[in-house]
Amino acid sequence: MRNERIVSLGTNSLIYHKQGCRYVLRIKRKNRMHLSKQAAEDMGYRLCKCCNSMNHHYATERKSLALYREKKLEFNYIEGSLFVKSEVGCWKLVYVRREDKIAIYHRSRTDKPLDFTQPQYEIYHRQKDKMYASGIASALHYIYEHDKYRAAVERGEKIMKFSNERYRRRETKVQWRRQCRRIDSLFKTLEEENPEYKKLSFC
């Protein structure tokens, strides 16, 4: 399992490894012990420097990248940061060693067209409702659902299914504002055609 950690029973080194770490191959199978991250840390083990990196996640989560390429996400891996481009947005994923997590950044709003050949020069901000992900797969799931919702709203589509409660609440507000605009437009048209109707307005 991806969440399991591996330690070696044949050495005094108090280091644990993530699944897929190249140093795990040097540990004899009989000396490999699988346990949770919390259990390893409770026993005094610390994370291997090799797999405590974005390079490790990028190398071991290729299947997730391939899956989301099929869903029309684009990727650009530059100097340890993974940049992700969707239909409506651009994102930056940065590994934070002290947290053992991936920080999620969203491209700030701008009228300037995106140059995805050099996305590292764009301005990004932290995504407040999803600041960290445990891995690339988790981050891509969030990005895909987030931007799929945004794209649907921009197209004027009514969202029937929601990936989480946050998007359901947001869609309720969007629909309410849409109805208010329709009512305002209707009253404006009526008042333009019948100026006397303005006398009946109390607001």
Helices and strands as residue ranges (DSSP letters): E 4-8, E 15-18, G 22-26, G 29-31, E 32-36, H 37-42, E 46-47, H 54-60, H 62-70, E 74-78, E 81-85, E 90-96, E 101-107, G 119-121, E 124-126, E 132-133, H 136-154, H 165-193, G 195-200
